Amino acid sequence: MNGFSANKLAGLSLILGPCLMIGAIILTPGGIVVASARAGEVIAVVRAMEQYPTLAHLSANLGVVGVVLGVWGFWYILRSQDNRTIAGVLIQWGSLILILALAGLAIGRGMTNLVVHILTAPAVTEIPQQQLYAAVGTIEAVRGGFRITAALVLFVGSMALALGLVSRFGALQKVLAIGAIILSVVAIVSFFAAQHGGVPQSSTVSSVSPAFPSCCGI
């Protein structure tokens, strides 16, 4: 594989990966569209997965494929940078942080598969419903912790990556990179404010998407 084709493959991975992950989020039962539940309503999410187990499995596996593509794209960026410049170090740092965040998202998707597997197991009918929901609800709560942590790490990684890329862009792409930096900072501040009750529960953090560099001209 020559350098040109590798660049194209990495760029394609960074376009398709986030699209698949966003699609997985939309399709996940108890999420945004299907049997929507409020953030923190663990049992409502579990019941949604129990109601739509096939869709839950599909969304989980779709998310994992998106993560794999994203990891490849960021790994290629990480390997291709010169660490003798500040910009190169920032790009490497941001790419590595984003890879770690994607690993956390992959673990969360694995937990979704585990929850659905438990809910659909033949022996599950022998377990009292309250006990069953308590068990899978604990797994779902842990999954939520991974998602929250991964989101914060994604914002930090996006900011570092955008900072490194600013000096390498033309006028239009530089504006987009600066916009990504601002959005990442706003998301991080909103994240901590919401965690400590300073901001009413809203879509502020969830609506600020991490800046995947599909516009970077890779």
N, C-alpha and C positions, 0 to 999 in steps of 0.2 A: 504494500500500500504506500503510495507516494505521499508527500506532504500535502499536496493540494487535496487529494481525496480524504485524507485524515482531517483536514480543516473542515471540509464540507460535512463529513460524518459527525464531527463534534458539534458543529453549528446546528445540524438537523436534530441531534440528540437534545440540544438545549431548547429547541422549539417544541419538539414532540413530547419530551419529558414533562415539562410543566403543564402542557395541554392535557395529558393523560392524568396527571395528579389532580388538576382542577375538575376534570370529568369524574374522577373517583370521589372527590368531595361532594359533588352535586348528586351522585347516584347513591351515596351511602345512606341507608335507612336511619332515620332519626337525625339526619343532618339538615341540609338547607331545603330540599324539595320533598323527598319521600318520607312521609310520616314525621314531619318536622317536630323536633323537640327543643325546648329552651336549653341553653348552655347550663350544665350542671345537673340536669334532670337525668341521672344515670339510668334509673329504672325505665323511664320512657324510651330511652335509646335502646336498651336491652329488649324491650317489648317490640320495638320497631324491627330490630334484627330478627327476632323470633318470627315476626309476621312475614318478613321478606328475606329469608335466609339465602336464596340463590342470588339475589341482587347484592346482598351484603358480601358474599364470597366474591362475586364479580368485581365489585368496587374495590375490595381489598387487593385482589390480584392485579387489577388495572393500576392501582396506585403503586404497587411494587415494581411493575414494568416501567412506570414513569420515573420512579426513583433510580432504577438501574440506568436508564438513559441519561438522567441528570448527573449521576455520579460519573459516568464516562465523559460527558462533556466538560464538567468541572475538573476532572482529573487531567484531561488533555490540556486545558488552560494552565493548570498547575505545573505540568511538566514543561510547557513551552515557554515559560517566563524566565527572564534574566533576573536573578536575585541580586545583581550588583547595583540596581537602581531602586529608589524608594517606591516608584510606581510598580515595578516588578514584584517587590516584596509585598506590597499591599494587595496586588492581584493574587499572588500565591496564598497569602493569608486568608483573603476572602474566599477563595476557591476551596481551601481546606476546611474552613468553618462551614461552608455550605454543604460540603460532603458529609461532615459530621451531623449536620442538621437533617440531611436526607436519610442518614442511617437511623436517626431517631424516628423519623416518619415511617421507615420500613418496619421497625420494631412495632410501632403502633398498628400498622396494617396486619402484621402477624398476629397481634392480639385480637384484632377483629375476627380473623379466621378462627382463632381459638374459641372465642365467645360463641360464634355460630356453630362450630363443631360440637361444643357442649350442649347448646340448646337443641340441636337436631339429633343427638345421639339416641339410639333406641332405648337405652336404660334410663333416660331422663324422666320417663313417666313414673318411675319408682321414687323419685325425689320430690318431697313437698315443694310446692311452688315458691313459698317464701324463702326456703333454704336455697333453692336453685338461683333465685334472683339475687340473693345476698352474695352467693359465690361469684356469679358472672358479673354482678354489679361491681364487685371489688376489682375484677380484671379490667372492666370498662373504665373505672375511676383511675386506675394506673395508666391505662392507655391515654386518658385525658391529660395526665401529667406529662407524658412523653410528648403529646401534641403541643402543649403550652410551652414546654422547654424548647422544643424544636422550632416553634414559631419565633421565639426570642432570638435563638441562635441564627435563624434565617435572616432576620432583620439586621443583626450585627454583621453577618457575612456579606449581605447585599451592600451594606454601607461601605465596608472595606473594599469590596470589589469595584464598586462605582468610583470610589476615591482614586483607586489605582488607574482606572480607565479614563478618567477625565482628561489627563494630559495627552492621551493618544488619539483623541477624537477630533473630528471636524466640528464646525459650529453647531449644527443641528444635533448631532449625537452627543456633544458636550452638554447641551441644554438638557437632554434626556437623562444623562448620567447625573447631573446636578439635581434634577428632579427626583431621581431615585435616592440620592443621598438624603434630601429633605424628607421624603416620604419615610425612609427608614428611621430617621431620627424621630419624626413625629410618632411613628408606630412604637418605637422603643419607649418613649416618654408616656404615651397612652397606655402601653402595656403595664408599666410599673404603677401608673396612677390607678388603673382599673384593679390591679392586684391588691392595692391597699385601700380600695374603697373611695378614692378621690374622684372617680368618674363613674357616673351611673352606668349600669351594664348596657352597652350599646354595640353598634357594629363598627366603632371607630377603629379598633385594632384589626378585626377580621377583614375589614374592607381595604386595608392597605396591603397590597400584594408585594411580596419580596421581588426585587428587581432581577429576574432571570435575564441574562444578556442575549436574548434572541435578536436584539437590534445592534449587536456589537460588530457585525460584519465579519464574523469569524470565518 
